[in-house]
Amino acid sequence: MKIAVAGASGVIGRLLIPMLVQAGHEVTGIIRNPEHADKIKEAGASFVQADVYDRETLIRVLAEASPEVVIHQLTSLQARNFADNARIRKEGTRNLVDASLAAGVHRMIAQSISWTYSPREGPAAEDCPLDLEAPAPRRATVLGVHALEVAAAEMPEHVILRYGLLYGGGTWYAPDGLIAEQVRRGEIAAADGVSSFVYTEDAAAAAVSALDWPSGAYNIVDNEPAAGTEWLPFYADCLGAPKPRIETGSARGERGARNEKALRHGWKPKFTSWREGFRHTLGGNV
């Protein structure tokens, strides 16, 4: 199958491309920075250079690549600029969908997130509504996610992967990541809000599995939604960091997510719990 990956040099994209190649697919990585080209070629894929905000170039390169599937893994998170990430979800997705439709692409698999559901009791399933009435600043994130998912749904076939909080190499939760540094400095309190996590390799593997999934949204999270009072002390122990202070309360929508739908369709995560995943990625002995 001919597949184009937008965001090919990102945390998920760079894991996803070799998985797709190993599965026998003909893969083209779409990158903005040519410095990433060698890594893509080493993985056995080709590349094209395009800025997702440059509609005309994007339309041209997708027409030339003529993929059957486009996998959308575009984010702008490394600098913790949430406005940029909301923009890429809105404008970037709009351009990518338009270019895909113009090129005759039949299926799109798009990266979304699993913590924008409306606040209710218990972990959210995919049929729970998004929190479109959220106040600022959460509202900007929710509206960006909504715009991404609505645009992707214009494709004849579309799979929305609502990822949990990503941990692993290159993420904020890696040993050299932003969250790890904040935890070492004692800047994050363990509170009652519930989160769902997913290991980066498991997130990439879900995108490969999704090549055959029916259209719709899928939560890509592990089996164990957990309150901050549970996961954060464990994470700190794995880092060798001080035990975090405990606070009561939670932020809006911190309820975690359920993964039964993805599991039913054949997704088999390597780490079914953040406990084993944190041990693996952080080298902890707890």
N, C-alpha and C positions, 0 to 999 in steps of 0.2 A: 504494500500500500504506500502511496506517496503522501507524506505528511510534512507540513510546515509547522515549526515551533516558533512562536513569537515570544520573546523573552528568553531566548536560548542560552544566554550567559548568566541568567539569574540562579538563585539558590536551587530552585526546582528544575529549571531548564537544563542546567549542566549535568544533573543526574538523569534526567529523562531521556536526553538524546542517546546516550549509549544503550539504555534499556530498549529503546525503539529499534536501534540498529541491530542489536543482538536478537531481537524478535523477527528480523528479516525485512524491516520496512526501509523504504528509500526516504531519507530524512533531509530536510533543508532547515537550517537554523536561521532565523531572522535576527540580526544584531544591529545595534546602533554604533557601537564602538568596534572598529576593525581589529583592535588588540586582542579580541576574543576569538578571532577566526582560526588560529592555529589549534586551539583546544577542540573546536568543533570538528576540524578536519582530522585530528588525532582520534576522535571518537568514531570516525567512519562516515561522517555526514558532510554535506556541502553547506555553504552559507551564502546569504545575500545580505547586503547592508541597506538598511532603511530606518528612518525615524518614523515612529508610529504616528507622529503629528503631521508628517508630510504625506498627505493623502495621495497625491499623484504618483509619487515614487512607490508607495505601498501598493497601490493598484497595479503598477507596472510589474513590480517584482513578483507579486502573487500570480499575475497572469502568465509570466514567464515560467514560474515554477510549476504551475498547474497542479497543485496538490488536491487530493481527495478529501483530506482532513486538515483543519487548522487547529492547533492547540495553543490556546491563549494563556501564557504564564507571565504576563506583563505586570510588574509592580514597580513602585518607587519608594522603597521602605528603608534603605540603608541609612539615609540621612535623617530618618524619623520625621520626614516632612509629609504630614498627613494631607495637606492641601494638594501636593503633587500627586499623591497616590489617588486621591479622589478624582483629580483631573485625568489621570491615565485610565481610570475605570470608565469615566464618561467619554471623553474625547478619543482616547486611544482605542477603546472598544468599538466606538462608533465607526472610526476609520477602518479598523480591522474587519468588522462585519461587512461594511460596504465593499471593501476590496475583495473579501472572500466571495460575496455574492456575485460581484462582477466577474470573478475568475471561474465561476461555476462550481465552487466548493460546496459539497453536500453536507458536511458535518463539522461542527465546532465543539471543542471541549474547552471550557473556560474556568479559570481559577477564580473562586469567590471565597468568602469567609463564613464561619459558622457562629459568629457572636453578634449578629445584627437582628436576631429574632426579637419579637415583642416580649416584654417582661411578663412571665407567667411562672407558675410553679413547675419545677422539674425540668430535666433536659429536653431540648426542643427536637421534634421530628421535622422532616422536610415540609410537611403541610402546614406548619405554624407560620403565621404571617410575619413579615419583616416589620421592624419597629419604625414605621414611617412617620410616626408622631413624636419621635424622640426630640428632646431639646438639644440645642447646641452645647458642646461641640460634637456630640455623638451623631446628631442629625446629618452632618456632612458625610460621615462615613457610611451611614445607612443609605442615603440617597445615591452615593457613588456606587454602592453595591447594587442597588435597585436598577440604576441606569445600565450597569454592565449586564445584569441578568436579563433585562427586558430586550436589550439590543441583541444579545446572543440568541435569544429565543426566536429571532427573525430567521435564523438559519433553518433549512428544511429539517435537519436533525441537530440537536444541541444537548450537551451534557454540562451541567453546572456542578463543579466540585467545590463544595463549601468546606474549605480546610479549617481544621482547628489551629490552635497556636502552634507554630512550627518550631521544632527544636532539632538540633543537629548542626553540622558544620555550616558556617556562614550565616546563622540566625542570631537573633538577639539573646537566645538562651544557650548558645555555645560558650565554652569556657572563656573565650575572649570577647564575648558579645556584650551588648549594652545592659541587658538585665543582669547578667552575671556580675558585671562591675558594680551595678547599683546594689545588688544583694551583698557583695563583699563590703561595701561602704555602709551597710545598714540603712539604706534609703527606702526600702520597700517593706511595708508592713504586711503581715499575713492576716487577711480579713475573710469574711464569710462568703464572698462572691465565688461562684462555681465556674471553672474553666474546663475546656476539653483541649487535649493536645494531640499532635500527630508528628511522628518522626519524618524528616525530610524524604528519606528513601521510600517510606510507605506512601507519602503524598505523591511522589513521582510514579510509583507503581500503580497507584489508583488511576492516573491519567492513561497509562498503558491499558489497563483493564477496561477503561471507559470507552475504548474504541468500539466495543461491542454492546454497550449498554443502551437501553431505551432512553429516549429524550426525557429530560427532567433534572431535578436537583438532587444531589446526594451529599449528605454529611460525611466528610472524610476525617474522622476522629477516632481515637482509640476507645477502648471499652470502659474507661473509668473516668467519667467526669468527677472533678474533685474541687472542694473548697480550698481557698488559699491557705486556710489554717492547716490543711492536710498536706498539700503538695509543696508549698514554699519552704517549710522547715526541712522536708526531705531533700529538696533541691539544694538548699544551703548546706546541708550535711555533705551531699555529694561534691560540692565545690570546696568543702573545707572552710566555709564562710561562717561568720557568727550567726547564731540562731536569731531569726527575725522577731521583732516585736509583734504582739498580737493586738489586732483591733477588731471591733465589732462593725457590722454593716457591710454593704456591698454596693457596687455601682449598678446602674440601670442595665438590665439585660444580662447580667452575669449568671447564667443558668446552665451552661454546658449544652451539649448536643448528643443525639442518639445516632448510632451508626448501623442499625440493623438492615437498612435498605441496601447500603453498599455491600455489607457482608452477604446478603442474599444473592447479590449479583456477581459474587465471586472474588471480591477484594479480600486478600489475605495479608493483613499487616504483619510485619516482622515483630513489632512490639505492640502488644495488645494493651499495655499499661505504660504510663509515663514512668512508673517506678523502675521497671527493667530498662526502659529507654534512657532515663537519666543516668542510671548506673553505667550503661554502655557508653554514653557520649561524654560523661563527666568524670568517669573513672572512680566513682565513689564506692565505698564498701558497706554502705548501710543496708 
